[in-house]
Amino acid sequence: MSVAFFAVAVIVAIWSAVKSEVIRRELVNSFPPQFQDYDMSRYALHTYALAPSTSLPLQAEYMKTLYGWCAAVLSGSLGFFAAGNVAFGCFVLVGFFWSTYQTFKSRNTYRKNCALAVNEVGKG
């Protein structure tokens, strides 16, 4: 059973990583010059992916990658628990709670951006 959890974790993590890279490549030209190289753009991605100036469909895709990372970490934790390794299972579970907290903070930012877009359309 643990192999199934680890397989799901790997598949979802790879999907999220590829999707994040696609989003980074779409946004990198809109980053300030100091963040346009590969190393720095990885650190700027979260901030600019959820910026109000970023299109809402792209923000929605970015949120899906964050949800995917949460699912991958949870599946990894369940894999450790199923394998009988409680210590690593708990350690990864703490990572899941942290990533979930950060994702819900990001979701609130995304919702504010959606509300801002609706208000802008209503004014026009």
N, C-alpha and C positions, 0 to 999 in steps of 0.2 A: 504493500500500500504506500510505503514511503516513496518508492520510485515514482509512482504516479504523481504524488504531490511535487516532488522535485522536477519532474518532467513539465508539469504545468507551470511551475515557477520559472523554469528556463525559457519556455516558449513565450510566456507573457513578458518576461524581462527583455528578451530579444525583440519582440514586437514593439515594446515601449521605447527601447533604445533606438531602433530604426526610425520610428515615428518622430521621436525627439530630434534626431539628426535631420530629417526632412524639414521639420519646422524651423530648426536652427538655420538651415540653408536658405529657406524662404525669407527669414528675417534679418540675416546677417548684414545685408546692404543697408538696412535702416538703422543699424547700430551706430553710435558715435565712432569715429575713426579708431580710438584707443581700444575698442572692443571688437573690431572686425577681424582680427587674426583668430586662428582656430582655438588656441588656448584660452584667450580672454572671452571669446564669444560663448564658450560653454558656461562661464560664470554669469554672463549677462542675460542668458536665454530666459530664465525665469522672470526676471524683471521686465524685459521687453515683450515677452510673449503675452503677459497680462496687462500691458500698458493700454490705456484707453484708445490710443491711436492705432493699435493693432486690430485688424478686422475680427469681428465676432466669430465667424466660422473657424478662423485659425486659432482663436482663443479656445473654442470648444474642442478642437482637435488636441490642443495642448492639455486641456483638462482630462481628456481621455487617456493621455499618456500617464498623467499623474495617478489616475484611478488604476491603470494597469500596473504601475510600480507598487501600489498598495496591495493589489491582488497577488503580485509575484512574491512580495515579502511575506504575506500571510501564508501563501502556499508553501514557501520555504520553511516557515516556522512549523506548520503542520507536518511537513515532511520529517523534520527533526524529532518532533514528538512521536510520530508514527514509528520512527526508527529506534525509539527508546532513549534518545539523547535529550533528556529534559533540560540540561544546562544550556545547550545551544538553542533549543526550542524557545526557552524563556528569553534568551538574549535577542534572538531574531524577533520574537513577539514584541519586545520593547521597541525594536526598530519599526515594527508595523504600527504600533501606537503613535510613535513620533511622526512617521510618514503620513499617517491618517490625519493627525492634527494639522500638519503643514498643508495637506491637500484641502482640508476644509477651510483653512484660512485663504487659500488660493481660490477656492470656490466662492467665498464671499466677495473677493475682489472681482471675479468674473461676473457675479450677479450684479455688483455695483456698475460694472461696465455695461452690462445689458440694460440696466435701468437708465443709465446715462444716455445710451443710444436711443431708447424709447422716448426719453424727454426731448432729445435733439430732433427727432422726427416729428414729435408733437408740436414743436415750436415752428417748424418749417412749413 
